[in-house]
Structures are given as structure tokens and as C-alpha cells.
Amino acid sequence: MSALPSFSAVYEASTLYNSVSRAETVQDLYMARWETIKEKNFYFDLYGKINWVFDFDVNTYNSGSGEYESTELRLTRTYGSMTLALPIGGFRADPDGRDFIIALNTTGFHYGLVKDIEIARGTGETETVSDYKHSQFFDDIYSVSVLYRPYFTFHGGFIINNEYEPQDDGTMDYSDPVNSYKKKFFAVELYKFMAFSMNIDEGRPESTKVSVTVNQVLGFVMDTKSIYFPVITAGYENSAAYNDELYDPVWVNSPANKGDTASYAKDSARLQVYSLKVNQRFAEVFTIEGFLGAQYITDEIYTKSDEKKINVSKAKEWYILLSYDPIALPDQADFKAYTGMSWYWDPAVSIHRDDPGKGNAVYGWILGCDFDFVHFGGDMKTEYNFSSDLKKLVEASDKWAVEGSLFVRI
């Protein structure tokens, strides 16, 4: 969201400009919504979410003074999805029954920086208005889903990433993006056992994710059907995270003089994350969830500021969540309140946090609730440096974020 064609200092390392990261984010949001609605009998689901990240300062050029100045803005992210389900032969009669559903989906995620401006009125009063500034980003999914409950779900479609810059008069032409990427994706879920997804750009895998619920395997040697037996999920992710783009936080392999010209030999490094998640219900109304992710970057990476080699942490992320989570059937009202803390490492954290000297790892926390009254519901949360939000946007480091959502389901 730089005010200049060459990105401002704040955005030398930016997941906002990284279409790989943004494609993963919008797909994760899409899949998270499906995790909720696939348990329901529904014809139509309309979901909307808004997220604010405060004190989102950007260095902009003041033509009057000839200097760069920090401008305080607010990052506003809006997300919406719409799913139309077409049951073939009718819905299942009970949660353990079978049915076959084809669904049409559209999903969108919009990033924009908003500035509050005070306008003086002739009577001596002032009025505050808000307006978008600098570049805006739109990420969209168009897909078809096939659900054969309780056995499998298939998703296939396109992810489109667009960036729009303001014209000279400050207006936006949403028919003419300055950067645009169209990618294919597909995902398969074998119900309550395995999930696999892949994003494909120009015929090559851009990111791949696999998760396996270990309970199904343990069920051959022990009783895992009790609600008090922990749900254990092992995961693996592989993504084209670092590609020597100007907006990337690091250089790959040989750092010298890569930024001196517009054309240079680009190296790339892939990020691999190995994870384990445990969800344990220890009372009828309480659960605790823990997550640990270890990482491996396939090549050496270097800082852009002083070209020093980065000592990559073996740990990528951990979090722990404590939830008030009463058991509810799919056709009953559901409520969940939760709080937790996390730790997260990323080479861009030090660039975007208040004190870069604190390094690339941050602790965070979250507080929120979800409510689902069958045909409508939503959620609310506030967070600071929580790992799930930094995975979506590392620029949110050391910034408060507030989020709310609503949905209607028929």
C-alpha cells in the first residue's frame, strides 16, 4: 500500500503484496467456513466478516516538505462468502446418515487502508469522514463443492488475486488491476480422517497442505470413540514463501546487490511446516486445544537491511486455547467462548514491530466468542500478536486487531 511506485520503507517486506500468502489466506478462510457448514443441513449460507487493525502507520512522501512522514491509518479487511447447496435426493435424516450435495461457492477478501479526516464546517463544527488511501487488494475464490456425507468433500475452482492503485485524481478503477494472478486450487477431505489441498500457479504447485486425524489409526488398537479421548491431528505444509521479490522480507542464498537493479537472478526458498494439534475435552463444557509447528526453510535467507544470514528458528508457531464449549447437536443452538496465548516466528516480524531489536518472535493473546443459532449467528474477537492473525498478515505485529462476523443460513 505504498504511496509511490517503489514501495515505501514500511512495505519492503509485505505479505499484502505477496500473492502466495494472500491465496493461502483466502483459501484458509474458505475452508474454515466449510468446516462449520458441512455439518449442517442448509440450502443457502451467506457469511460476512470485518477486521480492523489499528495504528497501521505508513511512510508517505510529502511533496511540500520533500520528506517522508509517518501517516497513521487503519487497515480494514472485509471478507464475505456465499454458498448455494443443491441436495441430490434430499438431506440426511440424522447426523450419522448419508446424503449427496453439490454446492456453488464464491468467496472474497478485501484489504484497504482507511484514514480518518476531520473536515471543518462553516459553523465552527468539524465532521470526521473515513476514506481508503493507497493500494487496495482483492482476493476471490469461485468454486464448486461436492459433499457426500459422511465420507468425503471435494472442492475445486479458481483463486484470483488483484491489486489496484489509485489514479492521479485519487479514484480507483476496479476494472484495471496493476497486478493480477489467477490460480487453480482443489481440496479433498476424507471425513474425520484426512484433508489435502493444493494451489497451482502456471502449472506448478504453489502451496500444499496435508492433515491426518490420528484417532482413526489409533482406533484399530484402542477405543477412541469417547468424547474425552483427545483429537490428535498431524499436519504438513509446503509453500513457495520466499522468491526474491522486492516486497519479500529477505533475500535467498546470495544477498549481494540484488536490489540494485530491476532485473536480477531470482532465487527461491520453500517453507515447510510440520505440525501437531491436540484438542482435549476435559469436561462437558470445556475444551483445551494446543498446537505446535516446526519449520524448515529449504535455503539460507538473509536480511535485506544489512545482508546478514538469519538464524531460522526450528519452531514456527505454538498456541494454546481454553474454551467454554458446551456440546451441541448440528440442529441445536451453539455457543463458544475462548481465550488463549501464542508464540510466532517470521523473518518479517522485526521489520513491522514497534521495537525491531526484540527480534522475529512474538508472544500474543486472543479473546473471543462464536454463536450459532442454526439460521443465523456470528463471532467477535480481539487479539494482539496472536499467531493465527500474523499468519494471515505479518504486518499486524504489535498492533491491536478487532473482528466481528455475521451469517444467515437457510
RODO-2510 file (C-alpha; in nm, 4 decimals, decimal comma):
residues 410
     n   res          X          Y          Z
     1     m     0,0000     0,0000     0,0000
     2     s     0,2800     0,2340    -0,0829
     3     a     0,2093     0,5863    -0,1998
     4     l     0,4940     0,5533    -0,4511
     5     p     0,5604     0,3068    -0,7341
     6     s     0,8747     0,1943    -0,5481
     7     f     0,7350     0,0623    -0,2233
     8     s     0,7716     0,2755     0,0882
     9     a     1,0084     0,1634     0,3619
    10     v     0,7275     0,0137     0,5691
    11     y     0,6363    -0,2236     0,2878
    12     e     0,9756    -0,3521     0,1770
    13     a     0,8576    -0,6765     0,3390
    14     s     0,4865    -0,7220     0,2940
    15     t     0,2500    -1,0157     0,2843
    16     l    -0,0005    -0,7718     0,1366
    17     y     0,1946    -0,7687    -0,1881
    18     n     0,2637    -1,1431    -0,1751
    19     s     0,0015    -1,3249    -0,3824
    20     v     0,1250    -1,6626    -0,2495
    21     s     0,0438    -1,5643     0,1081
    22     r    -0,2855    -1,3974     0,0160
    23     a    -0,4010    -1,7002    -0,1861
    24     e    -0,3332    -1,9244     0,1142
    25     t    -0,5180    -1,6842     0,3447
    26     v    -0,8370    -1,6625     0,1410
    27     q    -0,8374    -2,0405     0,0910
    28     d    -0,7908    -2,0978     0,4664
    29     l    -1,0876    -1,8699     0,5371
    30     y    -1,2925    -2,0546     0,2752
    31     m    -1,2057    -2,3939     0,4265
    32     a    -1,2728    -2,2709     0,7817
    33     r    -1,6238    -2,1674     0,6772
    34     w    -1,6810    -2,5073     0,5204
    35     e    -1,5707    -2,6786     0,8418
    36     t    -1,8753    -2,5161     1,0018
    37     i    -2,1382    -2,5503     0,7327
    38     k    -2,0594    -2,9059     0,6197
    39     e    -2,2117    -3,0358     0,9452
    40     k    -2,5403    -2,8544     0,8714
    41     n    -2,8417    -2,9197     0,6507
    42     f    -2,8772    -2,5968     0,4520
    43     y    -2,9667    -2,4578     0,1109
    44     f    -2,8033    -2,1144     0,1368
    45     d    -2,5257    -1,9705     0,3555
    46     l    -2,4303    -1,6012     0,3498
    47     y    -2,1357    -1,5007     0,5674
    48     g    -1,9619    -1,1674     0,6265
    49     k    -1,6665    -1,0642     0,8396
    50     i    -1,4850    -0,7360     0,9079
    51     n    -1,1474    -0,6958     1,0741
    52     w    -0,9763    -0,3745     1,1865
    53     v    -0,6038    -0,3444     1,2617
    54     f    -0,5282    -0,0146     1,4368
    55     d    -0,2264     0,2198     1,4245
    56     f    -0,1197     0,0896     1,0844
    57     d     0,1451     0,3549     1,0109
    58     v     0,2748     0,4017     0,6564
    59     n     0,5648     0,6212     0,5393
    60     t     0,4368     0,8549     0,2676
    61     y     0,6084     1,1322     0,0725
    62     n     0,5114     1,4924     0,1499
    63     s     0,5680     1,6902    -0,1696
    64     g     0,5533     2,0148     0,0278
    65     s     0,8341     1,9358     0,2715
    66     g     1,0150     1,6925     0,0432
    67     e     1,0384     1,4386     0,3248
    68     y     0,8872     1,1046     0,4196
    69     e     0,6365     1,1256     0,7016
    70     s     0,4564     0,8626     0,9054
    71     t     0,0815     0,8616     0,8382
    72     e    -0,1452     0,6853     1,0856
    73     l    -0,4005     0,4678     0,9094
    74     r    -0,6311     0,1797     0,9932
    75     l    -0,6189    -0,1448     0,7992
    76     t    -0,9700    -0,2661     0,7189
    77     r    -1,0158    -0,6216     0,5937
    78     t    -1,3595    -0,7400     0,4828
    79     y    -1,4443    -1,0982     0,3979
    80     g    -1,7605    -1,2413     0,2515
    81     s    -1,8761    -1,5792     0,1251
    82     m    -2,1908    -1,7170    -0,0335
    83     t    -2,2710    -2,0870    -0,0726
    84     l    -2,5694    -2,2380    -0,2505
    85     a    -2,6255    -2,6071    -0,1717
    86     l    -2,8189    -2,8378    -0,4033
    87     p    -2,9055    -3,1687    -0,2295
    88     i    -2,9494    -3,4569    -0,4717
    89     g    -3,2282    -3,6757    -0,3340
    90     g    -3,2817    -3,4773    -0,0144
    91     f    -3,0872    -3,4142     0,3061
    92     r    -2,9805    -3,6833     0,5517
    93     a    -3,2371    -3,7570     0,8222
    94     d    -2,9862    -3,7701     1,1102
    95     p    -2,6203    -3,6694     1,1756
    96     d    -2,4983    -4,0241     1,1012
    97     g    -2,6959    -4,0560     0,7776
    98     r    -2,5843    -4,0192     0,4157
    99     d    -2,6628    -3,7607     0,1506
   100     f    -2,5133    -3,6157    -0,1670
   101     i    -2,4811    -3,2379    -0,2137
   102     i    -2,3404    -3,0157    -0,4886
   103     a    -2,2613    -2,6578    -0,3809
   104     l    -2,1656    -2,3411    -0,5685
   105     n    -1,9367    -2,1018    -0,3795
   106     t    -1,7993    -1,7521    -0,4102
   107     t    -1,5624    -1,6015    -0,1554
   108     g    -1,3871    -1,2633    -0,1374
   109     f    -1,1312    -1,0903     0,0853
   110     h    -1,0587    -0,7163     0,0533
   111     y    -0,7680    -0,5283     0,2129
   112     g    -0,7643    -0,1478     0,2304
   113     l    -0,6062     0,1288     0,4385
   114     v    -0,8502     0,3821     0,5799
   115     k    -0,7710     0,7345     0,7017
   116     d    -0,9992     0,9391     0,9261
   117     i    -1,0109     1,3033     0,8130
   118     e    -1,1656     1,5960     1,0003
   119     i    -1,3497     1,8489     0,7821
   120     a    -1,4165     2,1949     0,9223
   121     r    -1,7707     2,3276     0,8707
   122     g    -1,8636     2,6935     0,8417
   123     t    -2,0388     2,6918     1,1782
   124     g    -1,7122     2,6086     1,3564
   125     e    -1,8029     2,2435     1,3872
   126     t    -1,5995     1,9573     1,2434
   127     e    -1,7082     1,6327     1,0834
   128     t    -1,4999     1,3150     1,0648
   129     v    -1,5093     1,1115     0,7440
   130     s    -1,3210     0,7954     0,6503
   131     d    -1,1749     0,7134     0,3110
   132     y    -0,9495     0,4491     0,1574
   133     k    -0,5906     0,5509     0,0774
   134     h    -0,3151     0,3879    -0,1328
   135     s    -0,3361     0,0452    -0,2993
   136     q    -0,6201    -0,1982    -0,2383
   137     f    -0,6130    -0,5773    -0,2689
   138     f    -0,8937    -0,8160    -0,3677
   139     d    -0,8667    -1,1942    -0,3354
   140     d    -1,1555    -1,4046    -0,4668
   141     i    -1,2489    -1,7711    -0,4924
   142     y    -1,5003    -1,9215    -0,7342
   143     s    -1,5534    -2,2912    -0,6794
   144     v    -1,7748    -2,5980    -0,6899
   145     s    -1,8000    -2,8388    -0,3958
   146     v    -1,9224    -3,1968    -0,3851
   147     l    -2,0186    -3,3325    -0,0432
   148     y    -2,1019    -3,6975     0,0113
   149     r    -2,1676    -3,7188     0,3821
   150     p    -2,0220    -3,8654     0,5917
   151     y    -1,7479    -3,9855     0,3572
   152     f    -1,5806    -3,7064     0,1616
   153     t    -1,5832    -3,3457     0,0403
   154     f    -1,4247    -3,2164    -0,2805
   155     h    -1,3603    -2,8503    -0,3666
   156     g    -1,2268    -2,7223    -0,6976
   157     g    -1,2035    -2,3786    -0,8550
   158     f    -1,0017    -2,0622    -0,9057
   159     i    -0,8289    -1,8105    -0,6776
   160     i    -0,7879    -1,4602    -0,8248
   161     n    -0,5532    -1,2032    -0,6644
   162     n    -0,5837    -0,8408    -0,7810
   163     e    -0,4035    -0,5230    -0,6745
   164     y    -0,5426    -0,1788    -0,7587
   165     e    -0,3588     0,1543    -0,7315
   166     p    -0,5272     0,4953    -0,7112
   167     q    -0,5289     0,7032    -1,0275
   168     d    -0,3824     1,0549    -1,0367
   169     d    -0,7135     1,2035    -0,9199
   170     g    -0,7315     0,9593    -0,6256
   171     t    -1,0121     0,7441    -0,7664
   172     m    -0,9895     0,3669    -0,8186
   173     d    -1,0501     0,1874    -1,1467
   174     y    -1,1557    -0,1608    -1,0353
   175     s    -1,1605    -0,2853    -1,3952
   176     d    -0,7860    -0,2317    -1,4367
   177     p    -0,5652    -0,4027    -1,1735
   178     v    -0,1937    -0,3195    -1,1711
   179     n    -0,1187    -0,6809    -1,0770
   180     s    -0,3397    -0,9843    -1,1288
   181     y    -0,2883    -1,3572    -1,0672
   182     k    -0,5235    -1,6432    -1,1499
   183     k    -0,4584    -1,9758    -0,9804
   184     k    -0,6299    -2,3119    -0,9647
   185     f    -0,6952    -2,4924    -0,6408
   186     f    -0,8508    -2,8150    -0,5225
   187     a    -0,9076    -2,9720    -0,1841
   188     v    -1,0215    -3,3151    -0,0714
   189     e    -1,1436    -3,4108     0,2746
   190     l    -1,1946    -3,7720     0,3736
   191     y    -1,4406    -3,7187     0,6522
   192     k    -1,2854    -3,7103     1,0010
   193     f    -0,9589    -3,8593     0,8761
   194     m    -0,7546    -3,6823     0,6074
   195     a    -0,7513    -3,3469     0,4267
   196     f    -0,5401    -3,2445     0,1270
   197     s    -0,5291    -2,9160    -0,0651
   198     m    -0,3115    -2,7601    -0,3332
   199     n    -0,2843    -2,4213    -0,5055
   200     i    -0,1471    -2,4351    -0,8601
   201     d     0,0115    -2,1368    -1,0374
   202     e     0,1213    -2,1674    -1,4014
   203     g     0,1002    -2,5449    -1,3819
   204     r     0,3223    -2,5763    -1,0723
   205     p     0,2228    -2,6380    -0,7097
   206     e     0,2479    -2,3117    -0,5172
   207     s     0,1350    -2,4418    -0,1797
   208     t     0,0346    -2,7840    -0,0498
   209     k    -0,1280    -2,8828     0,2789
   210     v    -0,1972    -3,2254     0,4279
   211     s    -0,3533    -3,3135     0,7631
   212     v    -0,4351    -3,6508     0,9172
   213     t    -0,6511    -3,7150     1,2233
   214     v    -0,4539    -3,9786     1,4108
   215     n    -0,7575    -4,1021     1,6065
   216     q    -0,8770    -4,3061     1,3107
   217     v    -0,5493    -4,5008     1,3087
   218     l    -0,5396    -4,5402     1,6873
   219     g    -0,8937    -4,6755     1,6699
   220     f    -0,7563    -5,0061     1,5409
   221     v    -0,5760    -5,0706     1,8710
   222     m    -0,7789    -4,8794     2,1321
   223     d    -1,1177    -4,7216     2,1986
   224     t    -1,1096    -4,3631     2,0648
   225     k    -1,4860    -4,3005     2,0451
   226     s    -1,5214    -4,1321     2,3844
   227     i    -1,5675    -3,7535     2,3715
   228     y    -1,2913    -3,7338     2,6322
   229     f    -1,0336    -3,9034     2,4108
   230     p    -0,8114    -3,6289     2,2623
   231     v    -0,8486    -3,5470     1,8932
   232     i    -0,4925    -3,5568     1,7543
   233     t    -0,4153    -3,4079     1,4116
   234     a    -0,0791    -3,4181     1,2343
   235     g    -0,0149    -3,1692     0,9528
   236     y     0,2337    -3,0749     0,6812
   237     e     0,2546    -2,7562     0,4701
   238     n     0,4852    -2,6697     0,1811
   239     s     0,4686    -2,3258     0,0188
   240     a     0,6710    -2,1029    -0,2145
   241     a     0,7204    -1,8471     0,0626
   242     y     1,0382    -1,6640    -0,0460
   243     n     1,1017    -1,5685    -0,4084
   244     d     1,3438    -1,2709    -0,4045
   245     e     1,0630    -1,0294    -0,4881
   246     l     1,1207    -0,6676    -0,3846
   247     y     0,8399    -0,6938    -0,1285
   248     d     0,9783    -1,0159     0,0280
   249     p     1,1285    -0,9700     0,3766
   250     v     1,4534    -1,1485     0,2874
   251     w     1,6932    -1,2393     0,0105
   252     v     1,7529    -1,6073    -0,0659
   253     n     2,1043    -1,7622    -0,0833
   254     s     2,3305    -1,4823    -0,2189
   255     p     2,2162    -1,1418    -0,0919
   256     a     2,4730    -0,9087    -0,2510
   257     n     2,3403    -0,6281    -0,4743
   258     k     2,0124    -0,7977    -0,5643
   259     g     1,8182    -0,4820    -0,5016
   260     d     2,0388    -0,2570    -0,7178
   261     t     1,8654    -0,3341    -1,0467
   262     a     1,5147    -0,4081    -1,1612
   263     s     1,6311    -0,7345    -1,3192
   264     y     1,8379    -0,9841    -1,1240
   265     a     1,8660    -1,3601    -1,0971
   266     k     1,5941    -1,4600    -0,8531
   267     d     1,6418    -1,7458    -0,6111
   268     s     1,3610    -1,9124    -0,4212
   269     a     1,3186    -2,1000    -0,0965
   270     r     1,0227    -2,3055     0,0172
   271     l     0,8802    -2,3069     0,3661
   272     q     0,7926    -2,6454     0,5142
   273     v     0,5905    -2,6670     0,8359
   274     y     0,5312    -2,9866     1,0353
   275     s     0,2572    -2,9554     1,2964
   276     l     0,0693    -3,1375     1,5687
   277     k    -0,2658    -3,0257     1,7117
   278     v    -0,4394    -3,1774     2,0135
   279     n    -0,7972    -3,0965     2,1122
   280     q    -0,8926    -3,2310     2,4540
   281     r    -1,2364    -3,2094     2,6158
   282     f    -1,1899    -3,2363     2,9921
   283     a    -1,5483    -3,1576     3,0957
   284     e    -1,8859    -3,1446     2,9247
   285     v    -1,8488    -2,7700     2,8732
   286     f    -1,4706    -2,7133     2,8497
   287     t    -1,2033    -2,7962     2,5917
   288     i    -0,8366    -2,7134     2,5606
   289     e    -0,6554    -2,7005     2,2269
   290     g    -0,2805    -2,6982     2,1764
   291     f    -0,0818    -2,6542     1,8561
   292     l     0,2900    -2,6830     1,7791
   293     g     0,4502    -2,6182     1,4409
   294     a     0,8132    -2,6819     1,3443
   295     q     0,9624    -2,5282     1,0301
   296     y     1,2329    -2,5883     0,7734
   297     i     1,3337    -2,3375     0,5041
   298     t     1,4981    -2,5139     0,2089
   299     d     1,7675    -2,2476     0,1505
   300     e     1,9558    -1,9877     0,3521
   301     i     1,7883    -1,6490     0,3916
   302     y     1,9417    -1,3062     0,4582
   303     t     1,8159    -0,9729     0,5890
   304     k     1,7728    -0,7007     0,3292
   305     s     1,8928    -0,4206     0,5556
   306     d     2,2450    -0,5489     0,6349
   307     e     2,2605    -0,8757     0,4329
   308     k     2,3255    -1,0875     0,7418
   309     k     2,2310    -1,4526     0,7469
   310     i     1,9161    -1,5199     0,9516
   311     n     1,9265    -1,7939     1,2099
   312     v     1,5962    -1,9640     1,1399
   313     s     1,4064    -2,0861     1,4436
   314     k     1,3222    -2,4551     1,4442
   315     a     0,9820    -2,3649     1,5897
   316     k     0,7382    -2,1720     1,3703
   317     e     0,4374    -2,1375     1,5988
   318     w     0,2624    -2,2619     1,9079
   319     y    -0,0645    -2,1685     2,0716
   320     i    -0,2956    -2,2873     2,3468
   321     l    -0,6697    -2,2130     2,3657
   322     l    -0,9078    -2,2680     2,6553
   323     s    -1,2748    -2,2757     2,5526
   324     y    -1,6129    -2,2823     2,7196
   325     d    -1,7635    -2,5125     2,4595
   326     p    -2,0869    -2,6945     2,5537
   327     i    -2,1705    -2,9952     2,3358
   328     a    -2,4463    -2,9230     2,0828
   329     l    -2,6036    -3,1277     1,8038
   330     p    -2,5952    -2,9919     1,4447
   331     d    -2,9585    -2,8700     1,4629
   332     q    -2,9197    -2,7003     1,8023
   333     a    -2,8018    -2,3539     1,9074
   334     d    -2,4301    -2,3469     1,9772
   335     f    -2,2098    -2,1078     2,1766
   336     k    -1,8358    -2,0984     2,2363
   337     a    -1,6181    -1,8527     2,4321
   338     y    -1,2404    -1,8807     2,4275
   339     t    -0,9128    -1,7221     2,5266
   340     g    -0,5527    -1,8167     2,4677
   341     m    -0,1941    -1,7206     2,4038
   342     s     0,0556    -1,7926     2,1262
   343     w     0,4140    -1,7601     2,0057
   344     y     0,5035    -1,6950     1,6421
   345     w     0,8272    -1,6583     1,4395
   346     d     0,8652    -1,4949     1,0991
   347     p     1,1608    -1,3134     0,9360
   348     a     0,9386    -1,0081     0,8727
   349     v     0,8206    -0,9656     1,2342
   350     s     1,1170    -0,7479     1,3351
   351     i     1,0516    -0,5162     1,0394
   352     h     0,6933    -0,4428     1,1393
   353     r     0,7014    -0,4498     1,5196
   354     d     0,7420    -0,1431     1,7407
   355     d     1,0957    -0,2351     1,8501
   356     p     1,2898    -0,4256     1,5799
   357     g     1,5577    -0,5107     1,8340
   358     k     1,3203    -0,7579     2,0004
   359     g     1,3700    -0,9984     1,7108
   360     n     1,1498    -1,2127     1,4884
   361     a     0,9427    -1,3898     1,7552
   362     v     0,6398    -1,2501     1,9375
   363     y     0,4006    -1,3637     2,2074
   364     g     0,0321    -1,2892     2,1581
   365     w    -0,3134    -1,3418     2,3029
   366     i    -0,6767    -1,3666     2,1922
   367     l    -1,0236    -1,3351     2,3465
   368     g    -1,3438    -1,4139     2,1593
   369     c    -1,6721    -1,5969     2,1203
   370     d    -1,8766    -1,7733     1,8496
   371     f    -2,2557    -1,8123     1,8456
   372     d    -2,4655    -2,0224     1,6097
   373     f    -2,8438    -2,0179     1,6391
   374     v    -2,8955    -2,2579     1,3451
   375     h    -3,0243    -1,9993     1,0959
   376     f    -2,8069    -1,7042     1,1977
   377     g    -2,5035    -1,6333     1,4109
   378     g    -2,1589    -1,4793     1,4171
   379     d    -1,8473    -1,4217     1,6197
   380     m    -1,6491    -1,1467     1,7912
   381     k    -1,2841    -1,1371     1,8950
   382     t    -0,9973    -0,9095     1,9868
   383     e    -0,6348    -1,0091     1,9537
   384     y    -0,2809    -0,8807     1,9821
   385     n     0,0024    -1,0621     1,8031
   386     f    -0,1957    -1,3870     1,8018
   387     s    -0,0333    -1,6354     1,5671
   388     s    -0,3389    -1,7121     1,3501
   389     d    -0,3661    -1,3435     1,2547
   390     l     0,0065    -1,2968     1,1963
   391     k    -0,0018    -1,5958     0,9596
   392     k    -0,2568    -1,4038     0,7525
   393     l    -0,0710    -1,0716     0,7758
   394     v     0,2646    -1,0327     0,9488
   395     e     0,2317    -0,6524     0,9234
   396     a    -0,0170    -0,6788     1,2124
   397     s     0,2778    -0,7318     1,4515
   398     d     0,2446    -0,5244     1,7724
   399     k    -0,0955    -0,3890     1,6646
   400     w    -0,4412    -0,4334     1,8136
   401     a    -0,6980    -0,6084     1,5970
   402     v    -1,0760    -0,6385     1,6406
   403     e    -1,3018    -0,8621     1,4336
   404     g    -1,6700    -0,9417     1,4026
   405     s    -1,8840    -1,1526     1,1713
   406     l    -2,2459    -1,2411     1,0978
   407     f    -2,4096    -1,5093     0,8870
   408     v    -2,7518    -1,6123     0,7639
   409     r    -2,8239    -1,9746     0,6774
   410     i    -3,1409    -2,1212     0,5262
***
